[in-house]
C-alpha cells in the first residue's frame, strides 16, 4: 500500500513538472504605450500680414462763404487695403504687443456746395488716401484664440478741393495729419504659423483750416472714420513652447 501511495505522488509531481516545461499559449503583455502630450500654442513672436475691409468716413466742416458762416457734414464709404507687422509677447494668458499698420484708402469722396465772396456757387470736396498707425496691443489668449484691444497714434491725409464757375481750374489743399486710433477684435491661429483676424478700428485725424483767397473761403474740416477689417498673418519663429 505504501508503494502505491508513493507511486501516485511521484506521478502527480512528474505531471506538474512536465506541464510547467510546456510553452504557454497565453500572449505576452503588450509593450507600454507612450501618449504624446499636446504642446500649448504660443503667441510670442514676430508676425506680418495683409488686411483689407471698409472704411466709413466722416468729414465735418465749418465754412465762411460770402461772409456767412455755414457748416456741413458728409459721410462716405471706401475700401481699405494694406498690411501690418508686429510682435507679441505672451505672459500666461496675457499677450502684450506692438504693431504698425499701413492702408491705402480706395474711393470715397465727400462733397458739398457753398457760394464764394461774389455769390458764385462752388463745390467743396474732401478725400482721404491713406491711413497709418503705430499701436500697442493688450490681449487675452484662450489657446489658439486671442481677444485683443489696441490703440495708439494715427497718421493720414485729407485733401480739400474747391471748384466752380469762378474757379474753373479748381484749387486743392492737402494736409497730412496726426491723430489717434483705438479698436479691438479677435484672432485665431489656424495652424502654428497662419493666423486670421477680424477687427474694428476707429481713427480720428483731428481738424485743419484752409483759406482759399480765390474764393474767399475759410474752411475748417474735421475727419474721422470707422473701419471693419479682416487680416491674414504669418507668424515667424518657434510656433510653440
C-alpha positions as CSV (number, residue, x, y, z in Angstrom):
1,X,0.0,0.0,0.0
2,X,2.8,2.4,0.8
3,X,4.4,1.7,-2.5
4,X,1.2,2.5,-4.3
5,X,0.9,5.9,-2.5
6,X,4.5,6.8,-3.3
7,X,3.9,5.9,-6.9
8,X,0.8,8.1,-7.2
9,X,2.6,11.1,-5.5
10,X,5.6,10.7,-7.8
11,X,3.3,10.6,-10.9
12,X,1.5,13.7,-9.8
13,X,4.8,15.6,-9.2
14,X,6.1,14.5,-12.6
15,X,3.0,15.7,-14.4
16,X,3.2,19.1,-12.8
17,X,6.8,19.4,-13.8
18,X,6.1,18.5,-17.4
19,X,3.3,20.9,-17.6
20,X,5.5,23.7,-16.3
21,X,8.0,22.9,-19.1
22,X,5.4,23.2,-21.9
23,X,5.2,26.5,-23.8
24,X,2.4,28.8,-22.7
25,X,-0.5,29.6,-25.1
26,X,-1.0,33.0,-23.3
27,X,0.2,36.0,-25.4
28,X,2.9,38.2,-23.8
29,X,1.8,41.5,-22.3
30,X,1.7,44.4,-24.9
31,X,4.5,47.0,-24.7
32,X,3.8,50.2,-22.8
33,X,2.2,53.0,-24.9
34,X,3.5,56.5,-24.6
35,X,1.0,59.1,-25.5
36,X,2.4,62.5,-26.7
37,X,1.1,65.4,-24.6
38,X,-0.1,68.3,-26.9
39,X,2.1,71.4,-26.6
40,X,0.1,74.6,-26.0
41,X,0.2,77.2,-28.8
42,X,2.3,80.3,-28.0
43,X,1.5,83.8,-29.3
44,X,5.1,85.0,-28.7
45,X,6.9,86.1,-31.8
46,X,7.1,88.3,-34.8
47,X,4.4,88.3,-37.5
48,X,3.5,90.1,-40.7
49,X,0.4,90.0,-43.0
50,X,-2.2,91.7,-45.1
51,X,-5.5,93.3,-44.3
52,X,-8.5,94.8,-46.1
53,X,-12.0,96.0,-45.5
54,X,-14.3,99.0,-45.5
55,X,-13.8,102.5,-44.1
56,X,-16.9,104.5,-43.1
57,X,-15.6,108.1,-43.2
58,X,-17.0,111.3,-41.7
59,X,-16.0,114.8,-42.8
60,X,-17.4,117.8,-40.9
61,X,-16.6,121.3,-42.0
62,X,-17.2,124.9,-40.9
63,X,-17.2,127.3,-43.9
64,X,-17.2,131.1,-44.1
65,X,-18.8,131.7,-47.5
66,X,-19.6,135.3,-48.6
67,X,-19.2,136.4,-45.0
68,X,-21.9,133.9,-43.8
69,X,-20.7,131.0,-41.6
70,X,-22.0,127.6,-42.5
71,X,-21.3,124.1,-41.7
72,X,-21.6,120.7,-43.4
73,X,-21.3,117.0,-42.6
74,X,-20.8,114.4,-45.2
75,X,-20.3,110.6,-45.0
76,X,-18.5,108.4,-47.5
77,X,-17.6,104.7,-47.7
78,X,-14.3,103.5,-49.1
79,X,-12.3,100.3,-49.4
80,X,-9.1,99.7,-47.5
81,X,-6.1,97.5,-48.5
82,X,-2.8,97.3,-46.7
83,X,-0.7,95.3,-44.3
84,X,0.9,95.1,-40.8
85,X,4.0,94.0,-39.0
86,X,4.2,93.4,-35.3
87,X,5.5,91.4,-32.3
88,X,3.6,89.7,-29.4
89,X,4.9,88.5,-26.0
90,X,2.7,86.0,-24.1
91,X,2.8,86.0,-20.3
92,X,0.5,83.3,-19.1
93,X,-2.9,84.1,-20.6
94,X,-2.0,87.8,-21.2
95,X,-0.5,88.8,-24.6
96,X,1.3,92.2,-24.9
97,X,2.3,93.5,-28.3
98,X,3.1,96.4,-30.7
99,X,2.0,96.7,-34.3
100,X,2.4,99.1,-37.2
101,X,-0.3,99.3,-39.9
102,X,-0.5,101.0,-43.3
103,X,-3.6,101.0,-45.6
104,X,-4.5,102.7,-48.9
105,X,-8.0,104.2,-49.0
106,X,-9.7,103.2,-52.2
107,X,-12.5,105.5,-53.3
108,X,-14.8,107.6,-51.1
109,X,-15.4,111.3,-51.5
110,X,-17.3,113.9,-49.5
111,X,-18.8,116.8,-51.5
112,X,-20.9,119.8,-50.5
113,X,-21.7,123.2,-52.1
114,X,-21.3,126.8,-51.0
115,X,-21.0,130.3,-52.5
116,X,-17.9,132.5,-52.9
117,X,-17.5,136.2,-52.0
118,X,-19.1,137.2,-55.3
119,X,-22.1,134.9,-54.7
120,X,-21.0,132.3,-57.2
121,X,-21.7,128.6,-56.3
122,X,-18.8,126.3,-55.9
123,X,-18.2,122.7,-54.7
124,X,-16.2,121.7,-51.7
125,X,-14.9,118.1,-51.6
126,X,-12.8,116.1,-49.1
127,X,-10.9,112.9,-50.0
128,X,-8.7,110.7,-48.0
129,X,-5.9,108.5,-49.5
130,X,-4.1,106.6,-46.6
131,X,-4.2,105.6,-43.0
132,X,-1.1,104.5,-41.0
133,X,-0.8,103.9,-37.3
134,X,1.5,102.6,-34.6
135,X,-0.4,100.8,-31.8
136,X,0.1,99.0,-28.6
137,X,-1.9,95.8,-28.0
138,X,-3.3,94.0,-25.0
139,X,-4.9,90.6,-25.4
140,X,-6.2,87.6,-23.6
141,X,-5.4,84.2,-25.0
142,X,-7.6,81.1,-24.9
143,X,-5.2,78.6,-26.5
144,X,-5.4,79.4,-30.3
145,X,-7.9,82.2,-29.9
146,X,-6.9,85.8,-28.9
147,X,-9.2,88.6,-27.9
148,X,-7.4,91.9,-28.1
149,X,-7.7,95.7,-27.8
150,X,-5.3,98.1,-29.5
151,X,-4.7,101.9,-29.5
152,X,-2.0,104.4,-30.4
153,X,-1.0,107.2,-32.8
154,X,-2.6,107.5,-36.3
155,X,-1.4,109.3,-39.4
156,X,-3.4,110.2,-42.5
157,X,-4.1,112.9,-45.0
158,X,-7.1,114.9,-46.1
159,X,-7.3,116.6,-49.5
160,X,-9.7,119.6,-49.7
161,X,-10.8,120.6,-53.2
162,X,-12.7,123.7,-54.4
163,X,-14.2,124.0,-57.9
164,X,-16.9,126.2,-59.6
165,X,-17.6,128.7,-62.4
166,X,-15.4,131.4,-60.8
167,X,-12.6,128.8,-60.3
168,X,-12.6,126.6,-63.4
169,X,-9.2,125.1,-62.7
170,X,-10.1,124.3,-59.1
171,X,-7.9,124.6,-56.1
172,X,-6.7,121.8,-53.7
173,X,-5.2,121.8,-50.3
174,X,-3.7,118.7,-48.9
175,X,-2.8,118.2,-45.2
176,X,-1.0,115.3,-43.6
177,X,-2.5,114.9,-40.1
178,X,-1.6,113.2,-36.9
179,X,-4.3,111.8,-34.7
180,X,-5.2,108.8,-32.6
181,X,-6.8,105.4,-33.1
182,X,-8.4,102.7,-30.9
183,X,-10.1,99.4,-31.6
184,X,-10.2,95.7,-30.9
185,X,-11.1,92.3,-32.3
186,X,-10.3,88.6,-32.4
187,X,-7.5,86.5,-33.9
188,X,-7.4,82.7,-34.4
189,X,-4.3,80.6,-35.2
190,X,-5.5,78.1,-37.9
191,X,-2.0,76.5,-37.8
192,X,1.2,77.2,-35.9
193,X,2.1,79.9,-38.4
194,X,-1.2,81.1,-40.1
195,X,-3.4,83.5,-38.1
196,X,-6.6,85.1,-39.1
197,X,-8.1,88.3,-37.7
198,X,-11.3,90.3,-37.6
199,X,-11.1,93.8,-36.2
200,X,-12.9,97.1,-35.7
201,X,-10.8,100.3,-35.7
202,X,-11.8,103.9,-35.0
203,X,-9.4,106.7,-36.3
204,X,-9.6,110.4,-35.5
205,X,-7.4,112.7,-37.6
206,X,-8.4,115.9,-35.9
207,X,-9.1,119.2,-37.8
208,X,-7.2,121.6,-40.1
209,X,-8.1,125.0,-41.6
210,X,-7.6,126.1,-45.2
211,X,-8.1,129.5,-46.7
212,X,-8.6,130.0,-50.5
213,X,-8.1,133.6,-51.5
214,X,-9.6,132.9,-54.9
215,X,-13.0,132.1,-53.4
216,X,-12.8,133.8,-50.1
217,X,-13.4,130.6,-48.3
218,X,-12.2,129.7,-44.8
219,X,-12.8,126.0,-44.3
220,X,-12.0,124.1,-41.1
221,X,-12.5,120.4,-41.5
222,X,-12.6,117.6,-39.0
223,X,-12.1,114.0,-40.2
224,X,-12.6,110.6,-38.6
225,X,-13.5,107.1,-39.7
226,X,-14.8,103.7,-38.5
227,X,-13.2,100.7,-40.2
228,X,-14.1,97.0,-40.3
229,X,-11.2,94.8,-41.3
230,X,-10.1,91.2,-42.0
231,X,-6.5,90.2,-41.9
232,X,-4.3,87.2,-42.5
233,X,-0.9,86.9,-40.9
234,X,2.2,84.7,-40.9
235,X,3.9,84.1,-37.6
236,X,7.7,83.7,-37.6
237,X,9.9,81.7,-35.3
238,X,9.2,78.8,-33.0
239,X,5.5,78.1,-33.2
240,X,5.1,76.7,-29.7
241,X,6.6,76.5,-26.2
